[in-house]
Amino acid sequence: MSTAQQIRTLREHRNLSQEAFAEAIGKSRSLVAAWEAGRKEPGRDSLRAIERVFGVPMAYVLGDASEVKAIAEGAAEVTLLEMFRSADSVTQNSVLHILSLGKSKD
């Protein structure tokens, strides 16, 4: 996934408008719109702000699949993460719900 897609996905999964996302990281809405449209790339300071505010690694925002492979435990987990990230929010929420049903109750 591209950086533009990752930023939009992150924002939408948090149910934030471009304005609210921009405010959270101290940037303008027009800059966030330019990132999401692929007209501009976020700089290091912006990436750090996204990382800090939303708790996601910079590599995730940049769409770096190697980050997924480095932390995954096997091919099935890599595939699951890649498919999850490319799914729409309804599908992602459904998957999370299904997985929560299988959690052991300690």
Biopython code that builds the backbone (N, CA, C, O; Angstrom):
import numpy as np
from Bio.PDB.StructureBuilder import StructureBuilder

atoms = [
    (1, "MET", "N", (0.838, -1.172, 0.000)),
    (1, "MET", "CA", (0.000, 0.000, 0.000)),
    (1, "MET", "C", (0.889, 1.244, 0.000)),
    (1, "MET", "O", (1.932, 1.259, 0.655)),
    (2, "SER", "N", (0.495, 2.258, -0.710)),
    (2, "SER", "CA", (1.275, 3.491, -0.793)),
    (2, "SER", "C", (1.144, 4.308, 0.487)),
    (2, "SER", "O", (0.261, 4.064, 1.310)),
    (3, "THR", "N", (2.032, 5.275, 0.637)),
    (3, "THR", "CA", (1.970, 6.165, 1.790)),
    (3, "THR", "C", (0.630, 6.895, 1.817)),
    (3, "THR", "O", (0.023, 7.038, 2.878)),
    (4, "ALA", "N", (0.169, 7.353, 0.667)),
    (4, "ALA", "CA", (-1.122, 8.049, 0.577)),
    (4, "ALA", "C", (-2.252, 7.161, 1.087)),
    (4, "ALA", "O", (-3.099, 7.608, 1.860)),
    (5, "GLN", "N", (-2.261, 5.911, 0.657)),
    (5, "GLN", "CA", (-3.301, 4.976, 1.083)),
    (5, "GLN", "C", (-3.190, 4.668, 2.574)),
    (5, "GLN", "O", (-4.204, 4.566, 3.265)),
    (6, "GLN", "N", (-1.971, 4.520, 3.067)),
    (6, "GLN", "CA", (-1.769, 4.209, 4.485)),
    (6, "GLN", "C", (-2.286, 5.347, 5.360)),
    (6, "GLN", "O", (-2.933, 5.101, 6.378)),
    (7, "ILE", "N", (-2.006, 6.584, 4.973)),
    (7, "ILE", "CA", (-2.455, 7.726, 5.769)),
    (7, "ILE", "C", (-3.979, 7.794, 5.772)),
    (7, "ILE", "O", (-4.594, 7.991, 6.819)),
    (8, "ARG", "N", (-4.581, 7.632, 4.602)),
    (8, "ARG", "CA", (-6.050, 7.655, 4.533)),
    (8, "ARG", "C", (-6.646, 6.517, 5.360)),
    (8, "ARG", "O", (-7.613, 6.725, 6.093)),
    (9, "THR", "N", (-6.079, 5.322, 5.247)),
    (9, "THR", "CA", (-6.578, 4.172, 5.996)),
    (9, "THR", "C", (-6.473, 4.411, 7.498)),
    (9, "THR", "O", (-7.418, 4.145, 8.240)),
    (10, "LEU", "N", (-5.338, 4.905, 7.937)),
    (10, "LEU", "CA", (-5.137, 5.193, 9.359)),
    (10, "LEU", "C", (-6.180, 6.209, 9.834)),
    (10, "LEU", "O", (-6.810, 6.019, 10.875)),
    (11, "ARG", "N", (-6.355, 7.269, 9.079)),
    (11, "ARG", "CA", (-7.314, 8.315, 9.452)),
    (11, "ARG", "C", (-8.741, 7.766, 9.499)),
    (11, "ARG", "O", (-9.484, 8.035, 10.442)),
    (12, "GLU", "N", (-9.115, 7.000, 8.482)),
    (12, "GLU", "CA", (-10.473, 6.465, 8.429)),
    (12, "GLU", "C", (-10.728, 5.440, 9.524)),
    (12, "GLU", "O", (-11.824, 5.385, 10.081)),
    (13, "HIS", "N", (-9.724, 4.629, 9.836)),
    (13, "HIS", "CA", (-9.900, 3.635, 10.911)),
    (13, "HIS", "C", (-10.070, 4.292, 12.265)),
    (13, "HIS", "O", (-10.650, 3.704, 13.177)),
    (14, "ARG", "N", (-9.575, 5.491, 12.399)),
    (14, "ARG", "CA", (-9.753, 6.246, 13.649)),
    (14, "ARG", "C", (-11.008, 7.119, 13.593)),
    (14, "ARG", "O", (-11.289, 7.884, 14.516)),
    (15, "ASN", "N", (-11.756, 6.991, 12.493)),
    (15, "ASN", "CA", (-12.985, 7.769, 12.288)),
    (15, "ASN", "C", (-12.748, 9.268, 12.433)),
    (15, "ASN", "O", (-13.510, 9.973, 13.093)),
    (16, "LEU", "N", (-11.679, 9.738, 11.803)),
    (16, "LEU", "CA", (-11.327, 11.151, 11.862)),
    (16, "LEU", "C", (-11.510, 11.814, 10.505)),
    (16, "LEU", "O", (-11.251, 11.212, 9.463)),
    (17, "SER", "N", (-11.955, 13.047, 10.535)),
    (17, "SER", "CA", (-11.974, 13.852, 9.317)),
    (17, "SER", "C", (-10.531, 14.257, 9.016)),
    (17, "SER", "O", (-9.647, 14.116, 9.862)),
    (18, "GLN", "N", (-10.306, 14.757, 7.810)),
    (18, "GLN", "CA", (-8.969, 15.264, 7.503)),
    (18, "GLN", "C", (-8.608, 16.396, 8.450)),
    (18, "GLN", "O", (-7.459, 16.514, 8.876)),
    (19, "GLU", "N", (-9.579, 17.220, 8.774)),
    (19, "GLU", "CA", (-9.364, 18.345, 9.688)),
    (19, "GLU", "C", (-8.926, 17.860, 11.073)),
    (19, "GLU", "O", (-7.961, 18.377, 11.635)),
    (20, "ALA", "N", (-9.633, 16.872, 11.621)),
    (20, "ALA", "CA", (-9.303, 16.356, 12.950)),
    (20, "ALA", "C", (-7.941, 15.663, 12.949)),
    (20, "ALA", "O", (-7.169, 15.807, 13.897)),
    (21, "PHE", "N", (-7.648, 14.916, 11.891)),
    (21, "PHE", "CA", (-6.353, 14.249, 11.772)),
    (21, "PHE", "C", (-5.240, 15.291, 11.738)),
    (21, "PHE", "O", (-4.237, 15.171, 12.442)),
    (22, "ALA", "N", (-5.434, 16.308, 10.914)),
    (22, "ALA", "CA", (-4.433, 17.372, 10.779)),
    (22, "ALA", "C", (-4.209, 18.083, 12.107)),
    (22, "ALA", "O", (-3.070, 18.353, 12.489)),
    (23, "GLU", "N", (-5.285, 18.380, 12.801)),
    (23, "GLU", "CA", (-5.175, 19.056, 14.092)),
    (23, "GLU", "C", (-4.402, 18.203, 15.097)),
    (23, "GLU", "O", (-3.593, 18.721, 15.866)),
    (24, "ALA", "N", (-4.656, 16.897, 15.087)),
    (24, "ALA", "CA", (-3.985, 15.996, 16.027)),
    (24, "ALA", "C", (-2.468, 15.982, 15.839)),
    (24, "ALA", "O", (-1.719, 15.826, 16.803)),
    (25, "ILE", "N", (-2.022, 16.147, 14.590)),
    (25, "ILE", "CA", (-0.575, 16.104, 14.335)),
    (25, "ILE", "C", (0.022, 17.489, 14.112)),
    (25, "ILE", "O", (1.209, 17.617, 13.811)),
    (26, "GLY", "N", (-0.792, 18.514, 14.258)),
    (26, "GLY", "CA", (-0.288, 19.879, 14.134)),
    (26, "GLY", "C", (0.007, 20.327, 12.719)),
    (26, "GLY", "O", (0.933, 21.104, 12.488)),
    (27, "LYS", "N", (-0.775, 19.841, 11.772)),
    (27, "LYS", "CA", (-0.602, 20.214, 10.358)),
    (27, "LYS", "C", (-1.909, 20.757, 9.811)),
    (27, "LYS", "O", (-2.922, 20.753, 10.511)),
    (28, "SER", "N", (-1.901, 21.224, 8.570)),
    (28, "SER", "CA", (-3.119, 21.758, 7.965)),
    (28, "SER", "C", (-3.916, 20.655, 7.269)),
    (28, "SER", "O", (-3.362, 19.636, 6.857)),
    (29, "ARG", "N", (-5.226, 20.880, 7.146)),
    (29, "ARG", "CA", (-6.076, 19.931, 6.447)),
    (29, "ARG", "C", (-5.674, 19.819, 4.988)),
    (29, "ARG", "O", (-5.724, 18.735, 4.408)),
    (30, "SER", "N", (-5.272, 20.941, 4.388)),
    (30, "SER", "CA", (-4.889, 20.900, 2.980)),
    (30, "SER", "C", (-3.632, 20.054, 2.768)),
    (30, "SER", "O", (-3.481, 19.416, 1.727)),
    (31, "LEU", "N", (-2.738, 20.050, 3.747)),
    (31, "LEU", "CA", (-1.542, 19.209, 3.636)),
    (31, "LEU", "C", (-1.920, 17.731, 3.738)),
    (31, "LEU", "O", (-1.417, 16.907, 2.974)),
    (32, "VAL", "N", (-2.794, 17.400, 4.670)),
    (32, "VAL", "CA", (-3.254, 16.010, 4.787)),
    (32, "VAL", "C", (-3.946, 15.587, 3.493)),
    (32, "VAL", "O", (-3.730, 14.472, 3.019)),
    (33, "ALA", "N", (-4.765, 16.451, 2.921)),
    (33, "ALA", "CA", (-5.440, 16.140, 1.653)),
    (33, "ALA", "C", (-4.417, 15.892, 0.548)),
    (33, "ALA", "O", (-4.599, 14.989, -0.269)),
    (34, "ALA", "N", (-3.344, 16.681, 0.511)),
    (34, "ALA", "CA", (-2.295, 16.504, -0.504)),
    (34, "ALA", "C", (-1.579, 15.173, -0.306)),
    (34, "ALA", "O", (-1.247, 14.498, -1.280)),
    (35, "TRP", "N", (-1.338, 14.791, 0.952)),
    (35, "TRP", "CA", (-0.715, 13.479, 1.214)),
    (35, "TRP", "C", (-1.610, 12.363, 0.705)),
    (35, "TRP", "O", (-1.155, 11.454, 0.012)),
    (36, "GLU", "N", (-2.895, 12.441, 1.057)),
    (36, "GLU", "CA", (-3.830, 11.376, 0.682)),
    (36, "GLU", "C", (-4.034, 11.291, -0.824)),
    (36, "GLU", "O", (-4.331, 10.219, -1.352)),
    (37, "ALA", "N", (-3.880, 12.397, -1.508)),
    (37, "ALA", "CA", (-4.013, 12.406, -2.970)),
    (37, "ALA", "C", (-2.715, 12.012, -3.664)),
    (37, "ALA", "O", (-2.685, 11.839, -4.883)),
    (38, "GLY", "N", (-1.641, 11.869, -2.887)),
    (38, "GLY", "CA", (-0.349, 11.510, -3.452)),
    (38, "GLY", "C", (0.375, 12.674, -4.109)),
    (38, "GLY", "O", (1.351, 12.465, -4.830)),
    (39, "ARG", "N", (-0.089, 13.902, -3.870)),
    (39, "ARG", "CA", (0.567, 15.080, -4.450)),
    (39, "ARG", "C", (1.812, 15.479, -3.666)),
    (39, "ARG", "O", (2.729, 16.091, -4.213)),
    (40, "LYS", "N", (1.839, 15.132, -2.398)),
    (40, "LYS", "CA", (2.992, 15.424, -1.536)),
    (40, "LYS", "C", (3.265, 14.218, -0.662)),
    (40, "LYS", "O", (2.387, 13.385, -0.434)),
    (41, "GLU", "N", (4.486, 14.135, -0.179)),
    (41, "GLU", "CA", (4.877, 13.094, 0.769)),
    (41, "GLU", "C", (5.140, 13.745, 2.118)),
    (41, "GLU", "O", (5.700, 14.839, 2.173)),
    (42, "PRO", "N", (4.746, 13.092, 3.206)),
    (42, "PRO", "CA", (5.025, 13.680, 4.516)),
    (42, "PRO", "C", (6.522, 13.683, 4.799)),
    (42, "PRO", "O", (7.232, 12.735, 4.462)),
    (43, "GLY", "N", (6.987, 14.748, 5.416)),
    (43, "GLY", "CA", (8.385, 14.836, 5.819)),
    (43, "GLY", "C", (8.633, 14.070, 7.110)),
    (43, "GLY", "O", (7.706, 13.541, 7.724)),
    (44, "ARG", "N", (9.886, 14.019, 7.506)),
    (44, "ARG", "CA", (10.273, 13.268, 8.700)),
    (44, "ARG", "C", (9.542, 13.751, 9.948)),
    (44, "ARG", "O", (9.092, 12.936, 10.753)),
    (45, "ASP", "N", (9.417, 15.074, 10.119)),
    (45, "ASP", "CA", (8.720, 15.604, 11.294)),
    (45, "ASP", "C", (7.248, 15.193, 11.295)),
    (45, "ASP", "O", (6.695, 14.855, 12.341)),
    (46, "SER", "N", (6.629, 15.223, 10.144)),
    (46, "SER", "CA", (5.226, 14.813, 10.044)),
    (46, "SER", "C", (5.080, 13.322, 10.334)),
    (46, "SER", "O", (4.152, 12.908, 11.029)),
    (47, "LEU", "N", (5.988, 12.526, 9.806)),
    (47, "LEU", "CA", (5.948, 11.084, 10.060)),
    (47, "LEU", "C", (6.122, 10.794, 11.548)),
    (47, "LEU", "O", (5.454, 9.921, 12.102)),
    (48, "ARG", "N", (7.015, 11.527, 12.182)),
    (48, "ARG", "CA", (7.218, 11.341, 13.632)),
    (48, "ARG", "C", (5.964, 11.737, 14.406)),
    (48, "ARG", "O", (5.607, 11.077, 15.382)),
    (49, "ALA", "N", (5.297, 12.803, 13.983)),
    (49, "ALA", "CA", (4.069, 13.227, 14.655)),
    (49, "ALA", "C", (2.981, 12.158, 14.506)),
    (49, "ALA", "O", (2.278, 11.855, 15.470)),
    (50, "ILE", "N", (2.839, 11.589, 13.315)),
    (50, "ILE", "CA", (1.861, 10.516, 13.085)),
    (50, "ILE", "C", (2.205, 9.315, 13.944)),
    (50, "ILE", "O", (1.331, 8.714, 14.568)),
    (51, "GLU", "N", (3.477, 8.971, 13.971)),
    (51, "GLU", "CA", (3.952, 7.838, 14.766)),
    (51, "GLU", "C", (3.630, 8.055, 16.252)),
    (51, "GLU", "O", (3.131, 7.151, 16.922)),
    (52, "ARG", "N", (3.916, 9.244, 16.752)),
    (52, "ARG", "CA", (3.718, 9.558, 18.168)),
    (52, "ARG", "C", (2.231, 9.616, 18.533)),
    (52, "ARG", "O", (1.810, 9.018, 19.523)),
    (53, "VAL", "N", (1.452, 10.325, 17.743)),
    (53, "VAL", "CA", (0.043, 10.538, 18.067)),
    (53, "VAL", "C", (-0.791, 9.270, 17.885)),
    (53, "VAL", "O", (-1.675, 8.990, 18.695)),
    (54, "PHE", "N", (-0.518, 8.509, 16.836)),
    (54, "PHE", "CA", (-1.364, 7.364, 16.515)),
    (54, "PHE", "C", (-0.743, 6.018, 16.856)),
    (54, "PHE", "O", (-1.378, 4.979, 16.674)),
    (55, "GLY", "N", (0.493, 6.026, 17.350)),
    (55, "GLY", "CA", (1.106, 4.789, 17.818)),
    (55, "GLY", "C", (1.397, 3.769, 16.739)),
    (55, "GLY", "O", (1.340, 2.564, 16.985)),
    (56, "VAL", "N", (1.707, 4.244, 15.545)),
    (56, "VAL", "CA", (2.059, 3.331, 14.461)),
    (56, "VAL", "C", (3.493, 3.611, 14.023)),
    (56, "VAL", "O", (3.911, 4.769, 14.001)),
    (57, "PRO", "N", (4.249, 2.581, 13.676)),
    (57, "PRO", "CA", (5.628, 2.811, 13.240)),
    (57, "PRO", "C", (5.695, 3.582, 11.927)),
    (57, "PRO", "O", (4.808, 3.467, 11.081)),
    (58, "MET", "N", (6.732, 4.352, 11.770)),
    (58, "MET", "CA", (6.945, 5.132, 10.558)),
    (58, "MET", "C", (6.913, 4.224, 9.328)),
    (58, "MET", "O", (6.381, 4.611, 8.288)),
    (59, "ALA", "N", (7.471, 3.039, 9.438)),
    (59, "ALA", "CA", (7.494, 2.103, 8.316)),
    (59, "ALA", "C", (6.081, 1.739, 7.872)),
    (59, "ALA", "O", (5.839, 1.535, 6.682)),
    (60, "TYR", "N", (5.150, 1.657, 8.814)),
    (60, "TYR", "CA", (3.756, 1.373, 8.464)),
    (60, "TYR", "C", (3.181, 2.502, 7.618)),
    (60, "TYR", "O", (2.541, 2.260, 6.594)),
    (61, "VAL", "N", (3.415, 3.735, 8.053)),
    (61, "VAL", "CA", (2.889, 4.890, 7.322)),
    (61, "VAL", "C", (3.468, 4.936, 5.912)),
    (61, "VAL", "O", (2.781, 5.309, 4.962)),
    (62, "LEU", "N", (4.724, 4.558, 5.787)),
    (62, "LEU", "CA", (5.387, 4.569, 4.479)),
    (62, "LEU", "C", (4.992, 3.376, 3.619)),
    (62, "LEU", "O", (5.383, 3.294, 2.455)),
    (63, "GLY", "N", (4.212, 2.444, 4.188)),
    (63, "GLY", "CA", (3.774, 1.285, 3.428)),
    (63, "GLY", "C", (4.858, 0.248, 3.248)),
    (63, "GLY", "O", (4.867, -0.481, 2.256)),
    (64, "ASP", "N", (5.776, 0.177, 4.201)),
    (64, "ASP", "CA", (6.918, -0.727, 4.103)),
    (64, "ASP", "C", (6.533, -2.143, 4.513)),
    (64, "ASP", "O", (6.396, -2.434, 5.701)),
    (65, "ALA", "N", (6.360, -3.014, 3.537)),
    (65, "ALA", "CA", (5.978, -4.400, 3.812)),
    (65, "ALA", "C", (7.060, -5.159, 4.557)),
    (65, "ALA", "O", (6.756, -6.144, 5.230)),
    (66, "SER", "N", (8.297, -4.739, 4.462)),
    (66, "SER", "CA", (9.371, -5.447, 5.168)),
    (66, "SER", "C", (9.169, -5.371, 6.675)),
    (66, "SER", "O", (9.583, -6.275, 7.401)),
    (67, "GLU", "N", (8.540, -4.306, 7.149)),
    (67, "GLU", "CA", (8.240, -4.174, 8.580)),
    (67, "GLU", "C", (7.301, -5.291, 9.019)),
    (67, "GLU", "O", (7.488, -5.878, 10.085)),
    (68, "VAL", "N", (6.292, -5.589, 8.201)),
    (68, "VAL", "CA", (5.358, -6.665, 8.504)),
    (68, "VAL", "C", (6.092, -7.983, 8.556)),
    (68, "VAL", "O", (5.896, -8.770, 9.483)),
    (69, "LYS", "N", (6.934, -8.234, 7.575)),
    (69, "LYS", "CA", (7.640, -9.507, 7.507)),
    (69, "LYS", "C", (8.623, -9.674, 8.658)),
    (69, "LYS", "O", (8.875, -10.796, 9.098)),
    (70, "ALA", "N", (9.178, -8.576, 9.147)),
    (70, "ALA", "CA", (10.146, -8.653, 10.240)),
    (70, "ALA", "C", (9.489, -9.041, 11.554)),
    (70, "ALA", "O", (10.127, -9.678, 12.392)),
    (71, "ILE", "N", (8.220, -8.670, 11.755)),
    (71, "ILE", "CA", (7.579, -8.962, 13.030)),
    (71, "ILE", "C", (6.641, -10.161, 12.969)),
    (71, "ILE", "O", (6.209, -10.660, 14.009)),
    (72, "ALA", "N", (6.323, -10.624, 11.776)),
    (72, "ALA", "CA", (5.394, -11.737, 11.631)),
    (72, "ALA", "C", (6.050, -13.055, 11.994)),
    (72, "ALA", "O", (7.263, -13.224, 11.872)),
    (73, "GLU", "N", (5.222, -13.980, 12.441)),
    (73, "GLU", "CA", (5.706, -15.311, 12.817)),
    (73, "GLU", "C", (5.205, -16.323, 11.801)),
    (73, "GLU", "O", (4.311, -17.116, 12.097)),
    (74, "GLY", "N", (5.770, -16.300, 10.622)),
    (74, "GLY", "CA", (5.412, -17.263, 9.601)),
    (74, "GLY", "C", (4.648, -16.663, 8.441)),
    (74, "GLY", "O", (4.122, -15.553, 8.526)),
    (75, "ALA", "N", (4.595, -17.417, 7.357)),
    (75, "ALA", "CA", (3.980, -16.952, 6.114)),
    (75, "ALA", "C", (2.489, -16.674, 6.268)),
    (75, "ALA", "O", (1.970, -15.733, 5.667)),
    (76, "ALA", "N", (1.795, -17.484, 7.068)),
    (76, "ALA", "CA", (0.350, -17.279, 7.241)),
    (76, "ALA", "C", (0.078, -15.935, 7.905)),
    (76, "ALA", "O", (-0.875, -15.248, 7.537)),
    (77, "GLU", "N", (0.895, -15.555, 8.871)),
    (77, "GLU", "CA", (0.689, -14.277, 9.545)),
    (77, "GLU", "C", (1.003, -13.109, 8.616)),
    (77, "GLU", "O", (0.308, -12.093, 8.648)),
    (78, "VAL", "N", (2.032, -13.239, 7.797)),
    (78, "VAL", "CA", (2.348, -12.196, 6.817)),
    (78, "VAL", "C", (1.160, -12.012, 5.876)),
    (78, "VAL", "O", (0.741, -10.886, 5.612)),
    (79, "THR", "N", (0.622, -13.118, 5.373)),
    (79, "THR", "CA", (-0.524, -13.064, 4.463)),
    (79, "THR", "C", (-1.728, -12.429, 5.149)),
    (79, "THR", "O", (-2.411, -11.592, 4.560)),
    (80, "LEU", "N", (-1.987, -12.824, 6.386)),
    (80, "LEU", "CA", (-3.107, -12.267, 7.133)),
    (80, "LEU", "C", (-2.957, -10.753, 7.300)),
    (80, "LEU", "O", (-3.913, -10.009, 7.077)),
    (81, "LEU", "N", (-1.780, -10.298, 7.686)),
    (81, "LEU", "CA", (-1.553, -8.866, 7.871)),
    (81, "LEU", "C", (-1.699, -8.098, 6.560)),
    (81, "LEU", "O", (-2.301, -7.025, 6.530)),
    (82, "GLU", "N", (-1.157, -8.639, 5.493)),
    (82, "GLU", "CA", (-1.261, -7.963, 4.197)),
    (82, "GLU", "C", (-2.707, -7.882, 3.734)),
    (82, "GLU", "O", (-3.143, -6.850, 3.225)),
    (83, "MET", "N", (-3.462, -8.985, 3.912)),
    (83, "MET", "CA", (-4.863, -8.998, 3.508)),
    (83, "MET", "C", (-5.688, -8.066, 4.386)),
    (83, "MET", "O", (-6.567, -7.359, 3.893)),
    (84, "PHE", "N", (-5.406, -8.064, 5.680)),
    (84, "PHE", "CA", (-6.127, -7.195, 6.606)),
    (84, "PHE", "C", (-5.920, -5.730, 6.243)),
    (84, "PHE", "O", (-6.869, -4.948, 6.221)),
    (85, "ARG", "N", (-4.686, -5.369, 5.963)),
    (85, "ARG", "CA", (-4.379, -3.974, 5.634)),
    (85, "ARG", "C", (-5.014, -3.531, 4.330)),
    (85, "ARG", "O", (-5.294, -2.344, 4.160)),
    (86, "SER", "N", (-5.246, -4.442, 3.415)),
    (86, "SER", "CA", (-5.835, -4.055, 2.131)),
    (86, "SER", "C", (-7.360, -4.146, 2.132)),
    (86, "SER", "O", (-8.004, -3.742, 1.164)),
    (87, "ALA", "N", (-7.943, -4.674, 3.213)),
    (87, "ALA", "CA", (-9.397, -4.818, 3.295)),
    (87, "ALA", "C", (-10.059, -3.498, 3.681)),
    (87, "ALA", "O", (-9.433, -2.617, 4.270)),
    (88, "ASP", "N", (-11.341, -3.386, 3.332)),
    (88, "ASP", "CA", (-12.089, -2.197, 3.751)),
    (88, "ASP", "C", (-12.379, -2.284, 5.250)),
    (88, "ASP", "O", (-12.194, -3.335, 5.863)),
    (89, "SER", "N", (-12.830, -1.184, 5.830)),
    (89, "SER", "CA", (-13.006, -1.121, 7.284)),
    (89, "SER", "C", (-14.091, -2.074, 7.787)),
    (89, "SER", "O", (-13.978, -2.590, 8.899)),
    (90, "VAL", "N", (-15.126, -2.317, 7.005)),
    (90, "VAL", "CA", (-16.180, -3.248, 7.422)),
    (90, "VAL", "C", (-15.599, -4.653, 7.552)),
    (90, "VAL", "O", (-15.855, -5.347, 8.535)),
    (91, "THR", "N", (-14.825, -5.064, 6.569)),
    (91, "THR", "CA", (-14.199, -6.388, 6.604)),
    (91, "THR", "C", (-13.218, -6.483, 7.768)),
    (91, "THR", "O", (-13.197, -7.488, 8.479)),
    (92, "GLN", "N", (-12.411, -5.451, 7.969)),
    (92, "GLN", "CA", (-11.465, -5.462, 9.078)),
    (92, "GLN", "C", (-12.188, -5.597, 10.416)),
    (92, "GLN", "O", (-11.770, -6.379, 11.270)),
    (93, "ASN", "N", (-13.260, -4.848, 10.599)),
    (93, "ASN", "CA", (-14.012, -4.952, 11.850)),
    (93, "ASN", "C", (-14.617, -6.338, 12.028)),
    (93, "ASN", "O", (-14.659, -6.854, 13.145)),
    (94, "SER", "N", (-15.087, -6.948, 10.937)),
    (94, "SER", "CA", (-15.637, -8.302, 11.001)),
    (94, "SER", "C", (-14.570, -9.310, 11.404)),
    (94, "SER", "O", (-14.816, -10.191, 12.228)),
    (95, "VAL", "N", (-13.392, -9.177, 10.823)),
    (95, "VAL", "CA", (-12.283, -10.074, 11.165)),
    (95, "VAL", "C", (-11.921, -9.924, 12.637)),
    (95, "VAL", "O", (-11.737, -10.920, 13.337)),
    (96, "LEU", "N", (-11.818, -8.700, 13.103)),
    (96, "LEU", "CA", (-11.494, -8.468, 14.513)),
    (96, "LEU", "C", (-12.552, -9.072, 15.429)),
    (96, "LEU", "O", (-12.225, -9.637, 16.472)),
    (97, "HIS", "N", (-13.815, -8.953, 15.043)),
    (97, "HIS", "CA", (-14.893, -9.532, 15.842)),
    (97, "HIS", "C", (-14.770, -11.056, 15.890)),
    (97, "HIS", "O", (-14.877, -11.660, 16.957)),
    (98, "ILE", "N", (-14.550, -11.660, 14.749)),
    (98, "ILE", "CA", (-14.410, -13.122, 14.692)),
    (98, "ILE", "C", (-13.234, -13.584, 15.554)),
    (98, "ILE", "O", (-13.348, -14.551, 16.307)),
    (99, "LEU", "N", (-12.107, -12.883, 15.435)),
    (99, "LEU", "CA", (-10.947, -13.268, 16.224)),
    (99, "LEU", "C", (-11.179, -13.072, 17.727)),
    (99, "LEU", "O", (-10.656, -13.830, 18.543)),
    (100, "SER", "N", (-11.957, -12.062, 18.081)),
    (100, "SER", "CA", (-12.239, -11.839, 19.514)),
    (100, "SER", "C", (-13.097, -12.960, 20.079)),
    (100, "SER", "O", (-13.020, -13.249, 21.273)),
    (101, "LEU", "N", (-13.910, -13.596, 19.248)),
    (101, "LEU", "CA", (-14.736, -14.720, 19.714)),
    (101, "LEU", "C", (-13.893, -15.936, 20.073)),
    (101, "LEU", "O", (-14.280, -16.756, 20.906)),
    (102, "GLY", "N", (-12.724, -16.036, 19.424)),
    (102, "GLY", "CA", (-11.847, -17.180, 19.663)),
    (102, "GLY", "C", (-10.835, -16.989, 20.770)),
    (102, "GLY", "O", (-10.089, -17.912, 21.098)),
    (103, "LYS", "N", (-10.800, -15.775, 21.361)),
    (103, "LYS", "CA", (-9.848, -15.518, 22.448)),
    (103, "LYS", "C", (-10.205, -16.353, 23.655)),
    (103, "LYS", "O", (-11.375, -16.504, 24.004)),
    (104, "SER", "N", (-9.174, -16.897, 24.291)),
    (104, "SER", "CA", (-9.430, -17.693, 25.502)),
    (104, "SER", "C", (-9.816, -16.755, 26.629)),
    (104, "SER", "O", (-9.313, -15.636, 26.724)),
    (105, "LYS", "N", (-10.682, -17.206, 27.448)),
    (105, "LYS", "CA", (-11.161, -16.420, 28.591)),
    (105, "LYS", "C", (-10.467, -16.911, 29.842)),
    (105, "LYS", "O", (-10.809, -17.959, 30.391)),
    (106, "ASP", "N", (-9.486, -16.141, 30.286)),
    (106, "ASP", "CA", (-8.717, -16.535, 31.480)),
    (106, "ASP", "C", (-9.359, -16.067, 32.755)),
    (106, "ASP", "O", (-8.834, -16.320, 33.839)),
]
sb = StructureBuilder()
sb.init_structure("model")
sb.init_model(0)
sb.init_chain("A")
sb.init_seg("    ")
for serial, (resi, resn, name, xyz) in enumerate(atoms, 1):
    if name == "N":
        sb.init_residue(resn, " ", resi, " ")
    sb.init_atom(name, np.array(xyz, "f"), 0.0, 1.0, " ", f" {name:<3s}", serial, name[0])
structure = sb.get_structure()
